[in-house]
Amino acid sequence: MTQHEAGITQSGKSIDGIVWNILGQTYVPKHHYDSSMSWHATFPPGTFVPPHIHTTQDEFIYMLEGRFDLTLDGKDVVAGPGDLICLPRNIAHGIFNKSDQVVKCIFWVSPSAKLWDLFTKINNVGDPQDVVRIASAHEVQFLPPPSE
């Protein structure tokens, strides 16, 4: 079992000053242990994470500001400030900011698995196909778009 140090990651700060730009969103990592990882996320209007599955992690989102439209296990749902979104492993989910307001939220996963390495590798990657390819090697499987 890993021994963790007590401490505070202050507001506006991240681990080692790291800030990731992923698919137009800003992710600020707040903690990273083998058992879990968290980050503050900012989603500008019109940004999204396409439907995908985490094969080795449970994911959670606590909404601070704004509104998410989500697909969760084939259903359309909406989340706003104060809501907690639970995204169990192996359940397909997509996250969309369809509003004209910025969304701010806290994400965390348990366990961390390969997500830290994935975010490091897709930071500032502009081609969504490259993100999909890299993600597949890090236990995140993006789903094909629905057929028309």
HELIX and SHEET records of a PDB file:
HELIX    1   1 ILE A   15  GLY A   17  5                                   3    
HELIX    2   2 LEU A  115  ILE A  122  1                                   8    
HELIX    3   3 PRO A  128  SER A  136  1                                   9    
SHEET    1   A 6 TRP A  20  ILE A  22  0                                        
SHEET    2   A 6 GLN A  25  HIS A  32 -1                                        
SHEET    3   A 6 MET A  37  PHE A  43 -1                                        
SHEET    4   A 6 VAL A 103  SER A 110 -1                                        
SHEET    5   A 6 ASP A  58  GLU A  65 -1                                        
SHEET    6   A 6 LEU A  84  LEU A  87 -1                                        
SHEET    1   B 5 LYS A  75  ALA A  79  0                                        
SHEET    2   B 5 PHE A  68  LEU A  72 -1                                        
SHEET    3   B 5 HIS A  93  PHE A  96 -1                                        
SHEET    4   B 5 PHE A  48  HIS A  54 -1                                        
SHEET    5   B 5 VAL A 140  PHE A 142 -1                                        
END                                                                             
